[in-house]
Amino acid sequence: MNERIGELKIKAQNGDVHAQTYLGYIYEMGRGVNKHLRESSQWYLMAAKSGNRYAIEALEEIRRSSTGL
């Protein structure tokens, strides 16, 4: 899994919105990695800046859950 995540990170850093979104999901859910909402949010934010609706909604949900609203 670490090799796959490394490949995704390279794609994401090069602007691949799908890779950014998937990394956000992986870190949000802890799929093959430790759950890490800060890192998840960073990847989602990159994707959200490109208009990815899933990433935008995921960021909103993370913010709501972290503020207790």
mmCIF file of the N, C-alpha and C atoms, coordinates in Angstrom:
data_MODEL
# 
_entry.id   MODEL 
# 
loop_
_atom_site.group_PDB 
_atom_site.id 
_atom_site.type_symbol 
_atom_site.label_atom_id 
_atom_site.label_alt_id 
_atom_site.label_comp_id 
_atom_site.label_asym_id 
_atom_site.label_entity_id 
_atom_site.label_seq_id 
_atom_site.pdbx_PDB_ins_code 
_atom_site.Cartn_x 
_atom_site.Cartn_y 
_atom_site.Cartn_z 
_atom_site.occupancy 
_atom_site.B_iso_or_equiv 
_atom_site.pdbx_formal_charge 
_atom_site.auth_seq_id 
_atom_site.auth_comp_id 
_atom_site.auth_asym_id 
_atom_site.auth_atom_id 
_atom_site.pdbx_PDB_model_num 
ATOM 1   N N  . MET A 1 1  ? 0.830   -1.203 0.000   1.00 0.00 ? 1  MET A N  1 
ATOM 2   C CA . MET A 1 1  ? 0.000   0.000  0.000   1.00 0.00 ? 1  MET A CA 1 
ATOM 3   C C  . MET A 1 1  ? 0.866   1.256  0.000   1.00 0.00 ? 1  MET A C  1 
ATOM 4   N N  . ASN A 1 2  ? 2.002   1.242  0.711   1.00 0.00 ? 2  ASN A N  1 
ATOM 5   C CA . ASN A 1 2  ? 2.861   2.424  0.765   1.00 0.00 ? 2  ASN A CA 1 
ATOM 6   C C  . ASN A 1 2  ? 3.328   2.845  -0.624  1.00 0.00 ? 2  ASN A C  1 
ATOM 7   N N  . GLU A 1 3  ? 3.617   1.870  -1.482  1.00 0.00 ? 3  GLU A N  1 
ATOM 8   C CA . GLU A 1 3  ? 4.043   2.192  -2.853  1.00 0.00 ? 3  GLU A CA 1 
ATOM 9   C C  . GLU A 1 3  ? 2.914   2.883  -3.606  1.00 0.00 ? 3  GLU A C  1 
ATOM 10  N N  . ARG A 1 4  ? 1.701   2.389  -3.433  1.00 0.00 ? 4  ARG A N  1 
ATOM 11  C CA . ARG A 1 4  ? 0.536   2.982  -4.102  1.00 0.00 ? 4  ARG A CA 1 
ATOM 12  C C  . ARG A 1 4  ? 0.306   4.415  -3.602  1.00 0.00 ? 4  ARG A C  1 
ATOM 13  N N  . ILE A 1 5  ? 0.435   4.620  -2.316  1.00 0.00 ? 5  ILE A N  1 
ATOM 14  C CA . ILE A 1 5  ? 0.250   5.963  -1.759  1.00 0.00 ? 5  ILE A CA 1 
ATOM 15  C C  . ILE A 1 5  ? 1.328   6.895  -2.290  1.00 0.00 ? 5  ILE A C  1 
ATOM 16  N N  . GLY A 1 6  ? 2.548   6.416  -2.386  1.00 0.00 ? 6  GLY A N  1 
ATOM 17  C CA . GLY A 1 6  ? 3.620   7.227  -2.948  1.00 0.00 ? 6  GLY A CA 1 
ATOM 18  C C  . GLY A 1 6  ? 3.321   7.652  -4.379  1.00 0.00 ? 6  GLY A C  1 
ATOM 19  N N  . GLU A 1 7  ? 2.798   6.730  -5.174  1.00 0.00 ? 7  GLU A N  1 
ATOM 20  C CA . GLU A 1 7  ? 2.422   7.045  -6.553  1.00 0.00 ? 7  GLU A CA 1 
ATOM 21  C C  . GLU A 1 7  ? 1.299   8.076  -6.591  1.00 0.00 ? 7  GLU A C  1 
ATOM 22  N N  . LEU A 1 8  ? 0.310   7.897  -5.716  1.00 0.00 ? 8  LEU A N  1 
ATOM 23  C CA . LEU A 1 8  ? -0.794  8.852  -5.645  1.00 0.00 ? 8  LEU A CA 1 
ATOM 24  C C  . LEU A 1 8  ? -0.307  10.239 -5.257  1.00 0.00 ? 8  LEU A C  1 
ATOM 25  N N  . LYS A 1 9  ? 0.624   10.297 -4.309  1.00 0.00 ? 9  LYS A N  1 
ATOM 26  C CA . LYS A 1 9  ? 1.139   11.599 -3.872  1.00 0.00 ? 9  LYS A CA 1 
ATOM 27  C C  . LYS A 1 9  ? 1.857   12.321 -5.007  1.00 0.00 ? 9  LYS A C  1 
ATOM 28  N N  . ILE A 1 10 ? 2.607   11.586 -5.806  1.00 0.00 ? 10 ILE A N  1 
ATOM 29  C CA . ILE A 1 10 ? 3.294   12.208 -6.949  1.00 0.00 ? 10 ILE A CA 1 
ATOM 30  C C  . ILE A 1 10 ? 2.262   12.774 -7.913  1.00 0.00 ? 10 ILE A C  1 
ATOM 31  N N  . LYS A 1 11 ? 1.241   11.986 -8.220  1.00 0.00 ? 11 LYS A N  1 
ATOM 32  C CA . LYS A 1 11 ? 0.194   12.456 -9.127  1.00 0.00 ? 11 LYS A CA 1 
ATOM 33  C C  . LYS A 1 11 ? -0.531  13.673 -8.539  1.00 0.00 ? 11 LYS A C  1 
ATOM 34  N N  . ALA A 1 12 ? -0.847  13.585 -7.267  1.00 0.00 ? 12 ALA A N  1 
ATOM 35  C CA . ALA A 1 12 ? -1.575  14.667 -6.605  1.00 0.00 ? 12 ALA A CA 1 
ATOM 36  C C  . ALA A 1 12 ? -0.761  15.961 -6.599  1.00 0.00 ? 12 ALA A C  1 
ATOM 37  N N  . GLN A 1 13 ? 0.518   15.852 -6.304  1.00 0.00 ? 13 GLN A N  1 
ATOM 38  C CA . GLN A 1 13 ? 1.380   17.036 -6.282  1.00 0.00 ? 13 GLN A CA 1 
ATOM 39  C C  . GLN A 1 13 ? 1.542   17.640 -7.668  1.00 0.00 ? 13 GLN A C  1 
ATOM 40  N N  . ASN A 1 14 ? 1.307   16.823 -8.691  1.00 0.00 ? 14 ASN A N  1 
ATOM 41  C CA . ASN A 1 14 ? 1.377   17.306 -10.070 1.00 0.00 ? 14 ASN A CA 1 
ATOM 42  C C  . ASN A 1 14 ? 0.019   17.763 -10.587 1.00 0.00 ? 14 ASN A C  1 
ATOM 43  N N  . GLY A 1 15 ? -0.958  17.890 -9.687  1.00 0.00 ? 15 GLY A N  1 
ATOM 44  C CA . GLY A 1 15 ? -2.239  18.481 -10.055 1.00 0.00 ? 15 GLY A CA 1 
ATOM 45  C C  . GLY A 1 15 ? -3.352  17.516 -10.398 1.00 0.00 ? 15 GLY A C  1 
ATOM 46  N N  . ASP A 1 16 ? -3.164  16.217 -10.181 1.00 0.00 ? 16 ASP A N  1 
ATOM 47  C CA . ASP A 1 16 ? -4.215  15.240 -10.477 1.00 0.00 ? 16 ASP A CA 1 
ATOM 48  C C  . ASP A 1 16 ? -5.293  15.335 -9.391  1.00 0.00 ? 16 ASP A C  1 
ATOM 49  N N  . VAL A 1 17 ? -6.442  15.889 -9.768  1.00 0.00 ? 17 VAL A N  1 
ATOM 50  C CA . VAL A 1 17 ? -7.526  16.135 -8.817  1.00 0.00 ? 17 VAL A CA 1 
ATOM 51  C C  . VAL A 1 17 ? -8.069  14.828 -8.245  1.00 0.00 ? 17 VAL A C  1 
ATOM 52  N N  . HIS A 1 18 ? -8.148  13.793 -9.056  1.00 0.00 ? 18 HIS A N  1 
ATOM 53  C CA . HIS A 1 18 ? -8.660  12.515 -8.567  1.00 0.00 ? 18 HIS A CA 1 
ATOM 54  C C  . HIS A 1 18 ? -7.714  11.926 -7.518  1.00 0.00 ? 18 HIS A C  1 
ATOM 55  N N  . ALA A 1 19 ? -6.423  12.034 -7.741  1.00 0.00 ? 19 ALA A N  1 
ATOM 56  C CA . ALA A 1 19 ? -5.442  11.544 -6.766  1.00 0.00 ? 19 ALA A CA 1 
ATOM 57  C C  . ALA A 1 19 ? -5.532  12.361 -5.474  1.00 0.00 ? 19 ALA A C  1 
ATOM 58  N N  . GLN A 1 20 ? -5.703  13.660 -5.586  1.00 0.00 ? 20 GLN A N  1 
ATOM 59  C CA . GLN A 1 20 ? -5.834  14.519 -4.411  1.00 0.00 ? 20 GLN A CA 1 
ATOM 60  C C  . GLN A 1 20 ? -7.052  14.107 -3.582  1.00 0.00 ? 20 GLN A C  1 
ATOM 61  N N  . THR A 1 21 ? -8.161  13.892 -4.279  1.00 0.00 ? 21 THR A N  1 
ATOM 62  C CA . THR A 1 21 ? -9.393  13.512 -3.601  1.00 0.00 ? 21 THR A CA 1 
ATOM 63  C C  . THR A 1 21 ? -9.269  12.140 -2.956  1.00 0.00 ? 21 THR A C  1 
ATOM 64  N N  . TYR A 1 22 ? -8.675  11.207 -3.664  1.00 0.00 ? 22 TYR A N  1 
ATOM 65  C CA . TYR A 1 22 ? -8.522  9.860  -3.128  1.00 0.00 ? 22 TYR A CA 1 
ATOM 66  C C  . TYR A 1 22 ? -7.603  9.855  -1.909  1.00 0.00 ? 22 TYR A C  1 
ATOM 67  N N  . LEU A 1 23 ? -6.536  10.636 -1.952  1.00 0.00 ? 23 LEU A N  1 
ATOM 68  C CA . LEU A 1 23 ? -5.657  10.737 -0.786  1.00 0.00 ? 23 LEU A CA 1 
ATOM 69  C C  . LEU A 1 23 ? -6.407  11.345 0.400   1.00 0.00 ? 23 LEU A C  1 
ATOM 70  N N  . GLY A 1 24 ? -7.233  12.335 0.130   1.00 0.00 ? 24 GLY A N  1 
ATOM 71  C CA . GLY A 1 24 ? -8.062  12.898 1.197   1.00 0.00 ? 24 GLY A CA 1 
ATOM 72  C C  . GLY A 1 24 ? -8.924  11.829 1.840   1.00 0.00 ? 24 GLY A C  1 
ATOM 73  N N  . TYR A 1 25 ? -9.531  10.997 1.009   1.00 0.00 ? 25 TYR A N  1 
ATOM 74  C CA . TYR A 1 25 ? -10.377 9.917  1.497   1.00 0.00 ? 25 TYR A CA 1 
ATOM 75  C C  . TYR A 1 25 ? -9.563  8.895  2.285   1.00 0.00 ? 25 TYR A C  1 
ATOM 76  N N  . ILE A 1 26 ? -8.427  8.498  1.738   1.00 0.00 ? 26 ILE A N  1 
ATOM 77  C CA . ILE A 1 26 ? -7.570  7.502  2.398   1.00 0.00 ? 26 ILE A CA 1 
ATOM 78  C C  . ILE A 1 26 ? -7.203  7.954  3.809   1.00 0.00 ? 26 ILE A C  1 
ATOM 79  N N  . TYR A 1 27 ? -6.779  9.214  3.941   1.00 0.00 ? 27 TYR A N  1 
ATOM 80  C CA . TYR A 1 27 ? -6.375  9.711  5.261   1.00 0.00 ? 27 TYR A CA 1 
ATOM 81  C C  . TYR A 1 27 ? -7.575  9.999  6.159   1.00 0.00 ? 27 TYR A C  1 
ATOM 82  N N  . GLU A 1 28 ? -8.695  10.368 5.574   1.00 0.00 ? 28 GLU A N  1 
ATOM 83  C CA . GLU A 1 28 ? -9.893  10.604 6.379   1.00 0.00 ? 28 GLU A CA 1 
ATOM 84  C C  . GLU A 1 28 ? -10.391 9.295  7.004   1.00 0.00 ? 28 GLU A C  1 
ATOM 85  N N  . MET A 1 29 ? -10.380 8.230  6.232   1.00 0.00 ? 29 MET A N  1 
ATOM 86  C CA . MET A 1 29 ? -10.919 6.946  6.671   1.00 0.00 ? 29 MET A CA 1 
ATOM 87  C C  . MET A 1 29 ? -9.872  6.021  7.307   1.00 0.00 ? 29 MET A C  1 
ATOM 88  N N  . GLY A 1 30 ? -8.599  6.338  7.114   1.00 0.00 ? 30 GLY A N  1 
ATOM 89  C CA . GLY A 1 30 ? -7.549  5.477  7.635   1.00 0.00 ? 30 GLY A CA 1 
ATOM 90  C C  . GLY A 1 30 ? -7.417  4.185  6.846   1.00 0.00 ? 30 GLY A C  1 
ATOM 91  N N  . ARG A 1 31 ? -7.520  4.271  5.538   1.00 0.00 ? 31 ARG A N  1 
ATOM 92  C CA . ARG A 1 31 ? -7.430  3.097  4.653   1.00 0.00 ? 31 ARG A CA 1 
ATOM 93  C C  . ARG A 1 31 ? -5.975  2.807  4.312   1.00 0.00 ? 31 ARG A C  1 
ATOM 94  N N  . GLY A 1 32 ? -5.378  1.868  5.035   1.00 0.00 ? 32 GLY A N  1 
ATOM 95  C CA . GLY A 1 32 ? -3.987  1.503  4.789   1.00 0.00 ? 32 GLY A CA 1 
ATOM 96  C C  . GLY A 1 32 ? -2.976  2.449  5.419   1.00 0.00 ? 32 GLY A C  1 
ATOM 97  N N  . VAL A 1 33 ? -3.462  3.474  6.091   1.00 0.00 ? 33 VAL A N  1 
ATOM 98  C CA . VAL A 1 33 ? -2.622  4.457  6.795   1.00 0.00 ? 33 VAL A CA 1 
ATOM 99  C C  . VAL A 1 33 ? -3.318  4.796  8.112   1.00 0.00 ? 33 VAL A C  1 
ATOM 100 N N  . ASN A 1 34 ? -2.602  5.450  8.991   1.00 0.00 ? 34 ASN A N  1 
ATOM 101 C CA . ASN A 1 34 ? -3.249  5.964  10.199  1.00 0.00 ? 34 ASN A CA 1 
ATOM 102 C C  . ASN A 1 34 ? -4.204  7.077  9.805   1.00 0.00 ? 34 ASN A C  1 
ATOM 103 N N  . LYS A 1 35 ? -5.354  7.116  10.434  1.00 0.00 ? 35 LYS A N  1 
ATOM 104 C CA . LYS A 1 35 ? -6.321  8.178  10.186  1.00 0.00 ? 35 LYS A CA 1 
ATOM 105 C C  . LYS A 1 35 ? -5.683  9.504  10.582  1.00 0.00 ? 35 LYS A C  1 
ATOM 106 N N  . HIS A 1 36 ? -5.749  10.479 9.681   1.00 0.00 ? 36 HIS A N  1 
ATOM 107 C CA . HIS A 1 36 ? -5.085  11.759 9.931   1.00 0.00 ? 36 HIS A CA 1 
ATOM 108 C C  . HIS A 1 36 ? -5.896  12.854 9.241   1.00 0.00 ? 36 HIS A C  1 
ATOM 109 N N  . LEU A 1 37 ? -6.777  13.496 9.995   1.00 0.00 ? 37 LEU A N  1 
ATOM 110 C CA . LEU A 1 37 ? -7.697  14.464 9.397   1.00 0.00 ? 37 LEU A CA 1 
ATOM 111 C C  . LEU A 1 37 ? -7.005  15.716 8.883   1.00 0.00 ? 37 LEU A C  1 
ATOM 112 N N  . ARG A 1 38 ? -5.911  16.109 9.497   1.00 0.00 ? 38 ARG A N  1 
ATOM 113 C CA . ARG A 1 38 ? -5.209  17.295 9.008   1.00 0.00 ? 38 ARG A CA 1 
ATOM 114 C C  . ARG A 1 38 ? -4.652  17.028 7.606   1.00 0.00 ? 38 ARG A C  1 
ATOM 115 N N  . GLU A 1 39 ? -4.016  15.873 7.423   1.00 0.00 ? 39 GLU A N  1 
ATOM 116 C CA . GLU A 1 39 ? -3.486  15.548 6.099   1.00 0.00 ? 39 GLU A CA 1 
ATOM 117 C C  . GLU A 1 39 ? -4.620  15.333 5.102   1.00 0.00 ? 39 GLU A C  1 
ATOM 118 N N  . SER A 1 40 ? -5.674  14.693 5.550   1.00 0.00 ? 40 SER A N  1 
ATOM 119 C CA . SER A 1 40 ? -6.848  14.503 4.702   1.00 0.00 ? 40 SER A CA 1 
ATOM 120 C C  . SER A 1 40 ? -7.361  15.850 4.205   1.00 0.00 ? 40 SER A C  1 
ATOM 121 N N  . SER A 1 41 ? -7.485  16.790 5.105   1.00 0.00 ? 41 SER A N  1 
ATOM 122 C CA . SER A 1 41 ? -7.988  18.122 4.753   1.00 0.00 ? 41 SER A CA 1 
ATOM 123 C C  . SER A 1 41 ? -7.080  18.834 3.760   1.00 0.00 ? 41 SER A C  1 
ATOM 124 N N  . GLN A 1 42 ? -5.787  18.656 3.899   1.00 0.00 ? 42 GLN A N  1 
ATOM 125 C CA . GLN A 1 42 ? -4.845  19.295 2.971   1.00 0.00 ? 42 GLN A CA 1 
ATOM 126 C C  . GLN A 1 42 ? -5.051  18.778 1.550   1.00 0.00 ? 42 GLN A C  1 
ATOM 127 N N  . TRP A 1 43 ? -5.215  17.453 1.409   1.00 0.00 ? 43 TRP A N  1 
ATOM 128 C CA . TRP A 1 43 ? -5.439  16.887 0.072   1.00 0.00 ? 43 TRP A CA 1 
ATOM 129 C C  . TRP A 1 43 ? -6.795  17.304 -0.469  1.00 0.00 ? 43 TRP A C  1 
ATOM 130 N N  . TYR A 1 44 ? -7.822  17.244 0.378   1.00 0.00 ? 44 TYR A N  1 
ATOM 131 C CA . TYR A 1 44 ? -9.150  17.685 -0.053  1.00 0.00 ? 44 TYR A CA 1 
ATOM 132 C C  . TYR A 1 44 ? -9.126  19.148 -0.477  1.00 0.00 ? 44 TYR A C  1 
ATOM 133 N N  . LEU A 1 45 ? -8.410  19.982 0.240   1.00 0.00 ? 45 LEU A N  1 
ATOM 134 C CA . LEU A 1 45 ? -8.339  21.404 -0.091  1.00 0.00 ? 45 LEU A CA 1 
ATOM 135 C C  . LEU A 1 45 ? -7.733  21.612 -1.478  1.00 0.00 ? 45 LEU A C  1 
ATOM 136 N N  . MET A 1 46 ? -6.693  20.854 -1.791  1.00 0.00 ? 46 MET A N  1 
ATOM 137 C CA . MET A 1 46 ? -6.098  20.958 -3.129  1.00 0.00 ? 46 MET A CA 1 
ATOM 138 C C  . MET A 1 46 ? -7.131  20.620 -4.199  1.00 0.00 ? 46 MET A C  1 
ATOM 139 N N  . ALA A 1 47 ? -7.881  19.556 -3.972  1.00 0.00 ? 47 ALA A N  1 
ATOM 140 C CA . ALA A 1 47 ? -8.899  19.143 -4.939  1.00 0.00 ? 47 ALA A CA 1 
ATOM 141 C C  . ALA A 1 47 ? -10.052 20.142 -4.983  1.00 0.00 ? 47 ALA A C  1 
ATOM 142 N N  . ALA A 1 48 ? -10.427 20.667 -3.834  1.00 0.00 ? 48 ALA A N  1 
ATOM 143 C CA . ALA A 1 48 ? -11.528 21.628 -3.764  1.00 0.00 ? 48 ALA A CA 1 
ATOM 144 C C  . ALA A 1 48 ? -11.205 22.897 -4.547  1.00 0.00 ? 48 ALA A C  1 
ATOM 145 N N  . LYS A 1 49 ? -9.948  23.302 -4.525  1.00 0.00 ? 49 LYS A N  1 
ATOM 146 C CA . LYS A 1 49 ? -9.544  24.491 -5.275  1.00 0.00 ? 49 LYS A CA 1 
ATOM 147 C C  . LYS A 1 49 ? -9.739  24.310 -6.773  1.00 0.00 ? 49 LYS A C  1 
ATOM 148 N N  . SER A 1 50 ? -9.810  23.051 -7.210  1.00 0.00 ? 50 SER A N  1 
ATOM 149 C CA . SER A 1 50 ? -10.067 22.759 -8.624  1.00 0.00 ? 50 SER A CA 1 
ATOM 150 C C  . SER A 1 50 ? -11.559 22.544 -8.882  1.00 0.00 ? 50 SER A C  1 
ATOM 151 N N  . GLY A 1 51 ? -12.367 22.725 -7.854  1.00 0.00 ? 51 GLY A N  1 
ATOM 152 C CA . GLY A 1 51 ? -13.813 22.622 -8.007  1.00 0.00 ? 51 GLY A CA 1 
ATOM 153 C C  . GLY A 1 51 ? -14.391 21.239 -7.775  1.00 0.00 ? 51 GLY A C  1 
ATOM 154 N N  . ASN A 1 52 ? -13.622 20.308 -7.243  1.00 0.00 ? 52 ASN A N  1 
ATOM 155 C CA . ASN A 1 52 ? -14.116 18.959 -7.011  1.00 0.00 ? 52 ASN A CA 1 
ATOM 156 C C  . ASN A 1 52 ? -15.175 18.987 -5.914  1.00 0.00 ? 52 ASN A C  1 
ATOM 157 N N  . ARG A 1 53 ? -16.415 18.651 -6.275  1.00 0.00 ? 53 ARG A N  1 
ATOM 158 C CA . ARG A 1 53 ? -17.542 18.733 -5.346  1.00 0.00 ? 53 ARG A CA 1 
ATOM 159 C C  . ARG A 1 53 ? -17.392 17.783 -4.157  1.00 0.00 ? 53 ARG A C  1 
ATOM 160 N N  . TYR A 1 54 ? -16.924 16.568 -4.406  1.00 0.00 ? 54 TYR A N  1 
ATOM 161 C CA . TYR A 1 54 ? -16.755 15.609 -3.316  1.00 0.00 ? 54 TYR A CA 1 
ATOM 162 C C  . TYR A 1 54 ? -15.785 16.168 -2.280  1.00 0.00 ? 54 TYR A C  1 
ATOM 163 N N  . ALA A 1 55 ? -14.676 16.736 -2.747  1.00 0.00 ? 55 ALA A N  1 
ATOM 164 C CA . ALA A 1 55 ? -13.668 17.290 -1.845  1.00 0.00 ? 55 ALA A CA 1 
ATOM 165 C C  . ALA A 1 55 ? -14.236 18.462 -1.051  1.00 0.00 ? 55 ALA A C  1 
ATOM 166 N N  . ILE A 1 56 ? -15.005 19.302 -1.707  1.00 0.00 ? 56 ILE A N  1 
ATOM 167 C CA . ILE A 1 56 ? -15.620 20.453 -1.030  1.00 0.00 ? 56 ILE A CA 1 
ATOM 168 C C  . ILE A 1 56 ? -16.557 19.969 0.073   1.00 0.00 ? 56 ILE A C  1 
ATOM 169 N N  . GLU A 1 57 ? -17.389 18.989 -0.251  1.00 0.00 ? 57 GLU A N  1 
ATOM 170 C CA . GLU A 1 57 ? -18.331 18.460 0.736   1.00 0.00 ? 57 GLU A CA 1 
ATOM 171 C C  . GLU A 1 57 ? -17.609 17.734 1.870   1.00 0.00 ? 57 GLU A C  1 
ATOM 172 N N  . ALA A 1 58 ? -16.547 17.006 1.540   1.00 0.00 ? 58 ALA A N  1 
ATOM 173 C CA . ALA A 1 58 ? -15.783 16.306 2.568   1.00 0.00 ? 58 ALA A CA 1 
ATOM 174 C C  . ALA A 1 58 ? -15.134 17.301 3.534   1.00 0.00 ? 58 ALA A C  1 
ATOM 175 N N  . LEU A 1 59 ? -14.592 18.381 2.996   1.00 0.00 ? 59 LEU A N  1 
ATOM 176 C CA . LEU A 1 59 ? -13.999 19.419 3.852   1.00 0.00 ? 59 LEU A CA 1 
ATOM 177 C C  . LEU A 1 59 ? -15.041 20.017 4.787   1.00 0.00 ? 59 LEU A C  1 
ATOM 178 N N  . GLU A 1 60 ? -16.225 20.298 4.244   1.00 0.00 ? 60 GLU A N  1 
ATOM 179 C CA . GLU A 1 60 ? -17.296 20.860 5.069   1.00 0.00 ? 60 GLU A CA 1 
ATOM 180 C C  . GLU A 1 60 ? -17.678 19.893 6.189   1.00 0.00 ? 60 GLU A C  1 
ATOM 181 N N  . GLU A 1 61 ? -17.741 18.599 5.868   1.00 0.00 ? 61 GLU A N  1 
ATOM 182 C CA . GLU A 1 61 ? -18.091 17.598 6.871   1.00 0.00 ? 61 GLU A CA 1 
ATOM 183 C C  . GLU A 1 61 ? -16.999 17.486 7.948   1.00 0.00 ? 61 GLU A C  1 
ATOM 184 N N  . ILE A 1 62 ? -15.750 17.514 7.545   1.00 0.00 ? 62 ILE A N  1 
ATOM 185 C CA . ILE A 1 62 ? -14.653 17.456 8.517   1.00 0.00 ? 62 ILE A CA 1 
ATOM 186 C C  . ILE A 1 62 ? -14.712 18.674 9.436   1.00 0.00 ? 62 ILE A C  1 
ATOM 187 N N  . ARG A 1 63 ? -14.961 19.841 8.865   1.00 0.00 ? 63 ARG A N  1 
ATOM 188 C CA . ARG A 1 63 ? -15.056 21.060 9.680   1.00 0.00 ? 63 ARG A CA 1 
ATOM 189 C C  . ARG A 1 63 ? -16.213 20.970 10.658  1.00 0.00 ? 63 ARG A C  1 
ATOM 190 N N  . ARG A 1 64 ? -17.374 20.484 10.185  1.00 0.00 ? 64 ARG A N  1 
ATOM 191 C CA . ARG A 1 64 ? -18.548 20.353 11.068  1.00 0.00 ? 64 ARG A CA 1 
ATOM 192 C C  . ARG A 1 64 ? -18.253 19.377 12.209  1.00 0.00 ? 64 ARG A C  1 
ATOM 193 N N  . SER A 1 65 ? -17.655 18.255 11.887  1.00 0.00 ? 65 SER A N  1 
ATOM 194 C CA . SER A 1 65 ? -17.416 17.247 12.916  1.00 0.00 ? 65 SER A CA 1 
ATOM 195 C C  . SER A 1 65 ? -16.330 17.686 13.904  1.00 0.00 ? 65 SER A C  1 
ATOM 196 N N  . SER A 1 66 ? -15.377 18.479 13.446  1.00 0.00 ? 66 SER A N  1 
ATOM 197 C CA . SER A 1 66 ? -14.316 18.909 14.353  1.00 0.00 ? 66 SER A CA 1 
ATOM 198 C C  . SER A 1 66 ? -14.733 20.065 15.249  1.00 0.00 ? 66 SER A C  1 
ATOM 199 N N  . THR A 1 67 ? -15.765 20.790 14.845  1.00 0.00 ? 67 THR A N  1 
ATOM 200 C CA . THR A 1 67 ? -16.261 21.892 15.679  1.00 0.00 ? 67 THR A CA 1 
ATOM 201 C C  . THR A 1 67 ? -17.455 21.475 16.516  1.00 0.00 ? 67 THR A C  1 
ATOM 202 N N  . GLY A 1 68 ? -17.924 20.250 16.292  1.00 0.00 ? 68 GLY A N  1 
ATOM 203 C CA . GLY A 1 68 ? -19.045 19.751 17.082  1.00 0.00 ? 68 GLY A CA 1 
ATOM 204 C C  . GLY A 1 68 ? -20.387 20.279 16.656  1.00 0.00 ? 68 GLY A C  1 
ATOM 205 N N  . LEU A 1 69 ? -20.459 20.873 15.474  1.00 0.00 ? 69 LEU A N  1 
ATOM 206 C CA . LEU A 1 69 ? -21.742 21.407 15.002  1.00 0.00 ? 69 LEU A CA 1 
ATOM 207 C C  . LEU A 1 69 ? -22.570 20.341 14.327  1.00 0.00 ? 69 LEU A C  1 
# 
